Every structure is written in C-alpha cells, then in structure tokens.
C-alpha cells in the first residue's frame, strides 16, 4: 500500500496548473492516419522495430474497434510509443482522448501515460499535475503500478520533494521482485531521505512500521554523522527494535559501510617528507601545519610523531615498512607523485596511508589508502561549476603555455561541457611580452583590426575605426599568478572586455591585502582556501598566532601547504566515516573536505571577488 503524509497533499497541490481540454474522436483518427504514415512496411518486418509494429497494430485495432474498446487500444498504442521514446507521437494520441469517456481503470492509465510523456519532455510541473490525478493506482496492473511509483518518485526527487519521493519508493518496494531493481530502489530511497532537511518532524506523524523504520534510520545517520561512536550505538538500538524491517535485512550501502567503519585513533604517526630538494620548502610548511594541529591536542592524548626523510629514499616501500617496524599506526606521505605511485603498487597496507599527492589515474586501491593533494584540476572544475551556477554558458579560456596551463584548461573544459556549457576558444600566453597578443586573439580584437586595415587598403582612403571584441562568450576563465594577473587584467579591460565576467583560481591571489597592487583585479572572481580568505574571528586569531612563529605560513602557496598539513592531522579520525558517508563534509583550513570512493580527499573551496583591490569572500564553505 502507498503511504501519504498529511503535508503531502498540501505541498504538492501548489504545483497544479490546470486541467487538459477534452477533444473529439474525429481528431483522434486524423492523428491515427498521421501515425500510420510514419510507419513504413519494412519497419514492421524488422525485428528491432517490434515496439513500433506493436504500436501500429494497436492503432489499427482502434480504427476498427467500437466506442467501448477504442480508447483502450489507443492507450496501449500510446504506451508503446512512450517506450520507443516517441513522446510527441504519444502525446498526439493522448491529447485527443476524452478522459470523460474512459472507465476508472482507463482514466488512471491515461493520466499515467500523460505523466510519463510530459516527464520525457521535461515538462515536470505538468507531469506532476497528471500524477496527482491518478486517484486509484490500485486499478492499474502490476507493471503499470511499478511504472507509477518509480516515475512519480523520480519526478518528486527532481522537484526536490525528497520526503514525498521516499514515500513513493517505500510503496514501490512492495511490488518489486527482481533483486537488482530492489537494490537500486533502496539506494534511491536512501538518497532521497538523506536529503530531507528535518526528518524529525515526520517521526510522530506516522503510524506505519515500514515508513517509521526508514525515517528513524536516516535521521540517526544524519544527526550522528559527526559522532561515529554514538552513531554505531544508536544504529545497534535501531537494529534491535526493527529487526524484521527490510532496511535491517539488507542495509543501504552507506549504512552497511558505516556499520563496518571504525575511527582511526593512532597513538604513533609517521610523517614521510623530503628535507632536501625542490619540495623541501613545501614539505616544511606541511610539517608546520601538521605540528600546529597536533599541539592543539591535550598532551595526554597527543600521539607520538616519527619523522622520516623521504628525499634520499629510492625505495619508498622500504621506508613505509621501516615506519611500521618502528611502531607507527598511521603513515602520512610521501609527497612526490612518483613515490606515491610506487607505494600505491603495494597489494596490502598493514597500516593506513594518507599520501600527500593525488595520482592521475583512478585506481581502486585498498580502503586504507587515501590521497590528499592540491591539484589545479580541482580548482578549474569548481570554477566551471561556479560559472554554470551563475547562469553562464559560453566560455573563452586564457592559460599559460605549458603542462599546468593545459591541465587547467582541459579540466575546466571537460567539466563545463559535461554540464551543458560551451567553450569557444582557448588561447595560451608565452610570458610577459605575449599578454597583449594573447588577449587580442582571445577577444577577437586582432580580427577586427585586420578587417579595418584590409578595408582601408582596398578603398585607399582614411577610415574611422572603433575596434570591437567578439560578442559570443558570456564570460572569460583564466589562470595566472598574482603578478601575471595584474598585467593581464588591464589588457582585458583595454580591449573592450571590461564588462565581461572574469573567473579564475587560487593562483591569482597571494593572500596579502594590497589594494594598490590589486586594484586592477577588481571584479575578478576566484576560488581559494578558507585559511587565506576567511575573516572569521577564530581564523583571524589563529593566523596571528601562526604568523608570529612562521610568518610565511599565512599567505601564498606556503600558506596553502600549511593548511594542507593542518588538515592532514585533523582528518585522520574522520577518514573512514567520510569515505563511508560521501555526502558529508568536514570543515578544514583548506576547504570543506570529503572523501570519495577512490579514497581521494576532495576540497570545496571558498569564493571571493576583488573589490577596490581587496579580496572579499562571497561564499564561505565553513
């Protein structure tokens, strides 16, 4: 039996927009003839067009049927056309059926087909209107009831009515028999429940054992997400009370993982960092951040730290084993990507590892191997998402020549186009003397000037000319250092793009407040870590204390590595929980942190905008 909360009808009727106008049977047969012409004789003989042939068969039946049976044949034809994703053809038939002439069963079937067709056309509000009018879904056959509950649930999720979507999926679970369908529905049900903002308000309004079990399980998963020990205790209590509940018999994947998860509480941590070489300065900042975090822990609970120099080690696996032999319970490092790849080739990790870099490939490694880095690709993807969410869809890109520039533009382009955006052109600049040429090319100003010169040469007379930039993009994404950006942005303004929205990443900002130098960067939006951007009282106090000891740790790339080191320690207890609850995040100095199924620590950065030469935070992920 389907379940319906009392608030459901009130909330959902706000979407109703009207009732469809009936039509006459003469129009129906005009559509039938049109549809008949669309099906060639050869398609009827083709085994791959069985559905098309069946739809035509039903249409032929409708043409010959009396008034009593005609509607049913047309409904069946519409169903087959929807299966073929020939939505317009299905609607052509459905729009000309008079619902007043249908039986109760046919009326419910009619509204179901209309809802499905409108959903396929992404006319979600009208689809919802049709679903609401299915007053007696029990009159439908089993296949149609499955289509009703699954389609309705999917629509409600799209409309962000997650609680109502979950109720439909709970009802759907009583009709499913295929194990894969059962598992898929369970996970979609769980996803909807987790997105309900305040599940507690529904607890006391339910009289269903089935529904209340799901609600209470999802509620405790959310309420105690930051307290894994309490979560597991509450979860055991839930299991004892709902011992025969379907969710207990087969747990949602998240809860199954959480049940097996444990919090890392290492008493000895090994830090594998280079003390010499080109990465030594970055490693020193990581170490400083790590020690800052660890010394905030009361001495009695503070773990012992073993330091290992990885700069001269050609065998990182041996160094890892050495850390284990000296009593380490957790290893942080290495930093070099090549060393991370070498260590990742181990089949088994006796103790957990959090590498301070991320491999380019997406290998599925053991669950106690984690990767935490600051890849430029992450920032480029977030810039693409930000621009898209701001309503922009047509990009041009400016990046430095070289590998980092190519990685940046590739990550941005792939993410932006995946969401439906377009990237019109990417231009690379080759150093300081190339800024003007690169900006002119990207904005199309060089072509405007070329056309003017060519026309003047052809006519042989002086002409007035106002150069223009291209008008097709609605924003520009660029990567540059702070010094480069201060020189590039004036060229963008000069070449008539002063009104074009500009997006960038953290490299544009050095963390220092310098209105005189940064005034030329006004209006540029960029993402960066909270440690450099946040002006919260707590963050400001921490930065003052840190700068007194390590002055370079509160700005530029050094500050970013300091924040990384700090988060490397504070993340340890939550790694398992975050990996098993990927929808949750932990606030860190380097962003909102989460862990994906590959063990990659993902960062959600803050956004800022230059105003009067000062970076002003506009979004705080914390």
N, C-alpha and C positions, 0 to 999 in steps of 0.2 A: 504493500500500500504506500502511495506517496505521502509525504509529510509536508505540512504547510504551516509556517509560523504565522501568528496573528498579524505581525507587522508586514508580512509579505504582500498581501493584497493592497494595503495602503501605499506601500512604496512603489509597487510595480505598476499600479494604475496611473501613476504620474506620467508613464511613458505612452499611454494610449492616445492615439491621434485621430481616430475616426473609423468608420465602417465602410467597407467597399461597396460600390453600387452594383446591383444585380444587372444581368444582361439577358438578351433573348436567345432562344435556341437557334434562330436563323444565323446569328453572328457566329455561333459555335461551329456550324457546318462550313461557314466561309473559312474559318481557321482550319478545319479538318482538311478541306481541299488544299489549302496552302501547305499544310504539313505533308500531305500526300505527295505533293510535287517535289518536296525536299528529299524524298527517299527514292533513290534510283533502284531499278530491278536488280542490278548487280550487287548492291549493298545488302539486299535481302538474302542473297545466296552466300554471302561471306560469313564465315563462322565468327569472325571478330566483331561483326555487327549484329549479334544476336539480340542485344537490347534494343537496337534501332528497329530491327524487324518485329520484335515483340510490341514495341510502341505502335508501329504501323498496324499490326494485327488488331490491337485494341481499338485503334481509330476506325478501322474497317468494321469492327463489331458494333461500334457506337453508331455508325452510319445506318446500319441495318436494324438496330435494336428499337424496341418501342420505348415510350417515355419512361417507363418504370425502370428499365435496365440501362438506358443510355448514359446516365450520369456516372454509374459505377464503372462502365468501360472507359469513359473519359478520364476519370480519376486514376484508373490503372495506367492509362497511357501517359498521363502527367507524371506518375511515379517513375516510370521507365525513362522518361525524358530527363527527369532530375538526376537519376542515376548516371545518365550519359553526360551530365553537366550541360545539357542544352536548356539552360534556365529560361531564356527568352521564349522558346517554343512551349515549354511547360506553362509559363505564365500566360501565354496566348490562349491556351485552353482553359486554364483555371479562371482567368478573368472573365470568361464568358459563361461560366457555370453559375446558375442561380441557386445560392445556398438555401433559399426558402423551399425549393423543390426536392431537397435531399432528405434522406432518412437521418435519424440521430447518428448512426454509425458513420454514414457518408459525410455528415456535417463535420464530425470530428476529424475524419480522414482528410477532408477538403482543407480545413484550417491547418492541419499538419503539413500538407504539401505546399500550401501557400507560405507557411513559415519557413520551410526548407528552401524554397525558391528565393524568397526575399533575403534569407541569410546568405545564400550563394552570391547574390547580387550586392552584398554588403549593405543592405538597407535594414540595418539592425533594429531600429525603432519600430518599423512596420512589421518586421518579423516577430518582434515581441508582442505586438497587438494580436497577431494571429495565434501565437501560442496561448495567450490569455483566454482566447475564445474557445479553446479545447476544453469544454466543460466536463466531458466524461471520457477520459483517456482509457478507462477500463473497457470501453466498447471496441477499441482497436484490437487487432490481433497481436500476438506476442512480438513479432518482428516490428510492427508499427509502434508498439509501446516502447520498445528499446530505442527506436529512432526518435520518438517523442522525448523521452527523458534525457538521452545523450545530447540531442540537438538543443534542447531547452537549456541544459546545464552549460553547454559551451557558449551559447548566446549570453546567458546571465554572467558568465565569467568575463566575457568581452566587455560587457556593460558595467563591470566592476561591482556586481551584486553577488559577492562571493559567498555569503551565507546562503542565499537562496539557491545558488548554483550547487553548493554542497548538499543541500536537501534533495535536490533532483538526483544527484549522483547516489545518494543513500537509497533513494527509491529505486533507481536503476539497478543497484546491486542485487535486488531480489529477482531480476529477470535474466541475468547473465549466467551462462553455463560454461563458456569457453574460458580456460584458465588465463590465457593472455589478455582477454577482454576484462576479466575480473581484476587482474593486477593493474592494468592501465587505468581502469576506472577508480581503483583505490588510490592510486597516486595522484590523479587529477582531483579527486575528492579532498585528499590531504592538502594539496596545494591551495585549493580554494579556502579551506578552513584556516590555514596558516595566515592567509591574507586578510581575514576578518579582524578589524581593529580591536574590538572589545567583545570577545566571546563570552565573558562572564555575564553579560546582560541577558543572554539567552538561556542560561542554565536553569533558572527557576520557572521558565515558561513552557517547559517540555514535559510531556507525560509518556515519552517513548524511550524505552530502554536502548534501542538501537541508536537513535539520534543523540541522546544524552551521553552515551559512551564515546561517540566520536567527538562531541563538543568538549567534554572534560579532558580527553586525551590531548587534543590540540591546544586547549587552554593551558594545561600544565607544561606542555612543551614550550610554549611562548613565555609564560610567566617565569619559569625557572631556567630559561636558556643560558643565563649568565651564572647559574649556580648548578653545575653538573651533578654535584653530590646530592643536593636536595632533589633535583630532577629525578635521579635514579631511585631515590627513596619513594617519592610520590608516584613514580611510574610503577613500582612494585605494588603499592597500595591499590593503584588503579587496576592492575592485572588481577589481583586477588578478588576485587569486587566484580569486575566484568570478565570473569574467567571464561564465559562462553560467548563473548562478543566477537564478531567477525574480525575486528581490528586486533584482537588479542590472539586469535588463531593464526592470523597472518598479518604481522605488523607492517605499517608503512615503512618504506625503505629508510627514511630519516630516523624513525624511532628504533628500527632494528639496529641501525648503526650506533645510535646513541646508547642503546642498551649495552652494546659491546665496548663502548668508548670508555677510556679512563683518562684522568687528568695527569699530565706529566708533572712530577714534583721531584726533579733531580737534586740530589744533595751535592753532586760534583759535576761541573760543566767544563768541557774542554773547548777552548777557543783557538781555532786554526786560522792564523792570519799571517801575511807576509810582513816582516820587519825591514826588508830591504827591497829595492827595485821600484818600478814606476807606480806600483799600487800601494807603496808603504804609507804615503800621506792619507789616502782614503782609509786604509786599514787602521791607522792611528785614530781617526775620527770615529770609526765604528767602535773601536775599543773604548774610547772615551764615553761614547753614548751608552755602551753596554755597562760600563762601570758606574756611570751616573744612576742608571736604573737599579743596579744591584745594590748600591749603597743606600737606596731608599728603603730597602727591606731591613727590618729589625735584625740586629746582629745574630740573635739566637736562631733565626730562621734563614739566615743568609747562606746560600750554597758556596762551596769552595770552587774556585776557578783555576783551571790548569791552562797555562799559555803555551802554545806550540807555534814555532816559527815555520811557516809553510813556504817561505821564499826560496829556500835552498833545497826543498824536498822534491826529488824527481819521482817519488813514489808516494802519492797521497794515500793510497790504500794502506801502506805500511804505517804512515803517520796516524791514520784512523785507528788501526789496530793498537798502536802504541798508547793512544789515549785510553782505549778500553783497558789495556794492561795496567795502566796507572790508576784505574778506578773510576773513570768517567762514566756517568749515567746518561749524558746527552752531549752531542757534539754540534758546535756552531762553526760553519766554514765548510770548505775553503771559499776563497774569494775569486780566484782566477777561473774563468769559464772552462778552460781546458781541464783544470783539476776537478771541477765539478763533474764534467763529463766522464772523467776517468773513475772517480769514486762511484758515480751512478751505475757503472757497469757491474758492480757487485750484485750478486743474486740475493744476498741476505744481509740485513743490517742488524747486528746483535743489539745495538742501542740506536735511538733515533738520531737523525741528522737534519739540521736546517742549514742548507747551503746558502751562501751569500751571493747568489747569482742565479740566473734562470737559463736553462738550456733552450735552444731554438726549437728543437723537436718536441713533440708531445708524447713522450714515452710514458707508459703506465708503469710507474716504479712502485716498490713496496710502500705500504701505507705509512711507514715511519720515516720516509724520506721526503723532506719539504724543501722548497726553493723560494727564496725571498731576495728579490733584486729591485733595481730601479730602471727597468728598460724603457727606452724612449718610446717604444711602440705602445705601451700602456697609456702614456700621456697623449699620443697622437689619436688613439681611439677615443679617449674621453673628450678630446676637442671636437672630433667628428660628431659624437653623441650630443654634446652641448649645442653645437651649431644647429643640428637637426631639431633638437627640442626647442630651440629658439625660433623655429619656423623657417629656417633657411634650407635651401635645397640645391643650390648651384654654386659650386666652389671652384676657385682657382688657387694654385698652391705655389709657394716660393720656399725653396730649401737650399742649403749649401751643397756644393758639389762634394761627392764622396759617399762612403758607405752609410754614415749616420743619416745624412740627408735622404738617401734612397730608402733606408729603413723607415724613416719618419713618414715620407710621402706614401710609401706602399701601405703602411698600417692605416694611415688616415683614409686613403682612397678605398681600401677594401672595406673598412668599417662603414664609411659614408655611403658607398654604393650598395652595401648589404641592406641598409635601411631604406633605400629608395632614392638617395640623392645622386647628383651627377657631378663629376669632376671634369671641367672643361679643358684645363691645361695645367701642366706642372713645369716650372722653369727653375733651373739651378743657377746659383751665382758662384763665381770663381774668385772670391776675395774682394777686398775693399774697393778696388778700381772697377769692379764689374756691377756694382749695385744699381747704378742708373740704367745701364743697358738691360739688366735682368728685369727691373721694374717696368721699363718701357715696353719690353717684349711681352711680359705677362698681361699688362693692361691694354695692349694693342695700340699704344700711342705711336710706336715706331711705324706701324702701317698707315696711321692717319697722316703722319708727316711725309711718308713716302708717296702717298697718293697726292698730297698737296704739291710736292716738288715735281712729280711727274706731270701733273696738270699744268703747272706754271711753265714748265719747259715746253709742253706741247703748244700752249697758247702764245707763249713768248711775251707775256705781259705780267706785270706785278699783280699779285692777288693777295687779298686779305685772308688770313687763315687763323682759325682757333682750333688747335688740336683737341681731339676728344678721345676719351678712353672707351673701351668696349663696354657694352651695357648688359651683356648676357649673364655675368655672375652676380649673385647677391651677397657674397662675402669672400674674403681672402684669408687663407690659412698660411702662416709662415713660421719657419723655425729659424732662430738666430740667437746668438749670445746677446747679453745686455749691450755691450759695446756695438755689436753689429746692428742691433735693432734701432739704436739711437741714430744710426746713419741711414738705415733703410727706410724707416717710417717717414722722414721728411720727403724722400723721393716719392713715396706712395701718395702723400698729400699734394706734392707739386704736380704730379702727373694726373691730376683731376680725380683722384680716388679718395679725397678727404671724407666723403660721405659713405664709403664702403665699410661695412663692419669687418673688423680685423680680429682674428683668433690666433693664439699662439700657445706655447707650453712653458714649462718652468725655466728653460734656458734663458728666457728673455729677462729674468729677474734675478738680481744678485742678493736680495734680502736686505739691502741697506736702503734707508729712506733718504733720497737725494732728489728733491723736487726740481732743482736747477738742471741736473743732468737728464732726468726722466720726463721732463715736461713734453718733450717731443713724442713721447709714447702715449699721450692721452688718448683715451677711448679704446686702447687695445685690451682685449680680454685674454686672460691666460690662466692656466691651472698650476697649482703648486701645493706643497705640503703645509699642513696647519702650523707646524713648528716655525715656519718663516712668515706665515700670513696672519695667523690668529692674534688678535689683540685682547683676548680674554685676560682677566686679572691673573688667573693661575698661570697661563702661558707666559705672560709678561714677567711675572716674578721668577719663574723657572729660568727664563732666558737671562735675566740679570745675574742670577746666581751662577749659571754656567759660564757666562761671558767673563765673570771675574776670575775664573780658573782657566778656561780655554776660550779666549776671545774670538777665535776663528770658527767656533762651533755653532754660531747663531746666524750665519748668513752664507750665501753662495753654495757651491757644491759641497763644501766641507760641512756646512750645516745640515745638508740633506743626508750625508753619510752619518753624521752624529745621530740624527733622528732615526735612521735605519738601525744603528747599533742599539739605541734605546729600546726600540720595538722588538729587536731580536730577543731580548731577555723577557720583556713583559708578555710576549706572545706565547712563550713556552707552555704555561699551564692550560691554555685555551686551544692549542693546535688541534687536538683530537675533536673537541666539541665543534670548532669552526668547520672542520672538514666534514663532520657528520651532519652539521646543520648549515649548509651552504647559503641559506637565505639570511643568516645572521651575520653581524659585523661587530668588530671591536674597535673602539676609538684608539688611535695611536698618534704619535707625533708625525708620522709620515702619511697619514690619511686614515680613512675608515678601512679596516683590514678584514679580509675574508679569505677563506681557503677553498679552492675548487677541488674537484675530484682527482686532479693530477698532482695535488699537493703544492700547487702554486699559490703563494700568498698574493692576493690581488689588493690593489690600493684604489680607493675612491678619493680623489683629490679635492681640494678647495678651489674655488674660482674667485678671481679678483679682476679689477679693472683699474687702469691708470686714470686718475682724476687729479688735475693740477699737479702732475708729476709725482703723485703718491699712489701706491698700490692699495686700493680699498677692497676689502673682502666683500663679495656679494653672496657667497654661499659658504656655509660652514658645515662640513660633514660631521662635525662632532656635536 
